[in-house]
Amino acid sequence: MGDKIAYFSGESIKDIALPERFTFPFFYEPHPLSRLAAADLQYYLETHTGLDHNFGLENDTDGAPIGKMFGVLVIKDQQGRLGYLSGFSGKLANSNDHPKFVPPVFDMLTENSFFLQGLEIITGINTRIDQLSNDENYLRLQLELKEALQTSNTDINALKAQLRLNKENRKLLRATLKERLNEADYAIAEADIINQSLADKRQLKYLSDEWMQTIRELQAQVAAFDAQIEPLKNERKERSADLQQQIFEQYSFLNKDLKRKSLQEIFKETPFGKPPAGSGECALPKLLQFAFKNGLQPIAMAEFWWGASPKSDIRKHQQFYPACTGKCKPILAHMLEGIEIDANPLLDIKEDRHPLEIIFEDDSFVVVNKPSGLRSVPGVNIDDSVYSRLKQGLLATEPLIIHRLDMDTSGLLVVAKTPSAHKHIQRQFLQRTVRKRYTALLSKVIHQSGGMIDLPLGPDLFNRPRQLVCFETGKKSVTKWEVVKRYADTTKVNFWPLTGRTHQLRMHSAHASGLNAPIVGDDLYGTPSERMYLHAAEIEFVHPATREKVSFAIEEGF
C-alpha cells in the first residue's frame, strides 16, 4: 500500500485547513489540498517516461493519441498523516498495473483470468466469422446475387414496357380491322391478336421463372454460408453476455462501513436497468475502493484531463472535471453513503440575486430579460424560475413557455399569455423563422473575422446534460458567427444559431472542430467563473395578433 500513497510534506500544507466535508463530486471547485495533489501528479506525468502511452502531447510519438482522465484522492491514514492517491480511468498503455496508481476494482487483465480466457474464445469465434464472411466463394456469390437481382429487375421491367406497347398496338389494330373487315374475317384476325397476347404473357412468365430459378439457386448457395455464420454470431452474442455478467458480478464496491454492492445491484434500480459498458472503471470509484479497503479516510477529490481531447467530446488538457453522472453517480451514491459531503452548489440559489426584468408586454405575450443563474422553468429540486415568478404575480394570466434558455445564459425570453399566441410563435420556432442573435465572450483570441460552424450534435447518454459531436447519429447543427471585438485574452462574438440544438453555441464554441474556445464561465465545456458569458441579445418574429414583424434587443452588459 505504501507505494500508492504520496504523503504531503508538513511545510507544503501547514497553512491549508482541512475541508469540513468531502467534495461534492458532480460540481466542485478543487480544494487547495486537491490542487496540490493534482499539481504533483501532473509533474509526475510530465517527467515520467515509463508510462508508454501517447497522450497526444508534443513529447508523445508512438501510437494514436488518447487523452486520459486522472484523479487524485486526498486521504488521511490511520496515523493521521495526510497524503493522496492517484488513479486513472480505464486502462493506461493497455495495462492496469502502474506503480504510482491504485489498482482497478477488478483487474480483468490478470494472467489466466476468466476474462482473458473468455475473450480468447470470443476472439476465435470472431476469426472464424471473419474467415467465412470473407471467403472468396461467399463474396462472389453475394455479388452474383446482387447483380442477378438488379439485372432481372431491369430485364423484366424492359419486357413489361415492350408488352405494354404491344398491347397498345393490338388495341389500335383491333379498331382498324373492325372498320375494314367483315365479321367473319374480323373473327379470324381477333383470334390471331388473342394468340399474340397469350404469347406475350408466356414470354413474361418464362423470363420471370428463369430469373427466379437463377436467383433461388444463388440464394440457396449464399444461405449455405449464412447457415454457418449465424450460429457463430449467436454463440458470440451469448458468450459475450455471459462474460459481461461475470464481470458485473466481480465488480463489488465498498463504502466506509465496508458494505459491498455489485454493479448489478447498483444499477438495477436505475433507468439503465443494467450497468453501462465501462462502469466502475472511472478514477474516483477506484480511488475510494482502495481507500476503504486499506483503512484510509477520504478528505477531498479532484479529476483532471491529461492530453488530447476526444473527437466527439470536449476535454481540455489539465482542466478539472466533475465525475460523470451516468456511470459514476449510482456507484458513488453507494460508496459515499454515510460520508458528509459538500452541498450541491447548483441548489444554493438565492432569488434576490436574479431580478427578473419585463421589457415588453401586451395582450399576446411578454418579453423578459432573464438573468444568468435563473432557470427558464422549474427543475426537480429548484422551483425558482422565469415561469414561477411570472405565475406568482408578474402576470395576471398563466405563463405559457415557448422556448428556453440555459440557466446560466442571460437575455431575451418570450412567454405567451394566450394559447393562440403560444401556438403561433412556437410554430415559428419549429419552422426556424425566428431570428435570434446571441453575444458571447470566448476564452481566447479568435483571429478569423467570422464564418459558419456545422457540427452535428447529440446527447451524451451517460453524462447528461453534456452533448457530443457525432457524425453518425447527431442532428444537424449550424451556427453563423462574427467577431465583435478582440481583447488581450478573450474575444466577443455574435452568434446566429440557424438550428436550435441543446448547448449548440456552447459546443460550437468549445469543440476543437468549432472555434476551440469555450465561452468564459461555461462550467460544462470550459472553466467556471462568476457567470457564463452568453447572452440572448436580440430576437425577431411575427406578432401573433398583428401579423407584423417585431424585434427586441437588449445589451449584454459585459
Secondary structure, DSSP 8 states (H G I E B T S, - for coil): -GGG-EE--HHHHTT----SSB--TTS----HHHHHHHHHHHHHHHH--TT----SSTT--SSS---EEEEEEEEE-TTS-EEEEEEESS-BTTBS--TTB---SS-TTSTT-HHHHHHHHHHHHHHHHHHHHT-HHHHHHHHHHHHHHHHHHHHHHHHHHHHHHHHHHHHHHHHHHHHHS-HHHHHHHHHHHHHHHHHHHHHHHHHHHHHHHHHHHHHHHHHHHHHHHHHHHHHHHHHHHHHHHHHHHH-EEE-TT--EEEHHHHHTTSTTSS--TTTT-SHHHHHHHHHHHTT-EEEEEEEEEESS--SSS---TT-EE---TTTHHHHHHHHTTTS-B---GGG---GGGS--EEEEE-SSEEEEEE-TT-BSS--SS---BHHHHIIIII-SS--EE-----TT-EEEEEEESSHHHHHHHHHHHHTT--EEEEEEEESS---S-EEEEE--EEE-TTSTT-EEE-TTT-B--EEEEEEEEE-SS-EEEEEEESS--TTHHHHHHHSTTTTS--BTB-TTTS-B-SS--EEEEEEEEE-TTT-SEEEEE-----
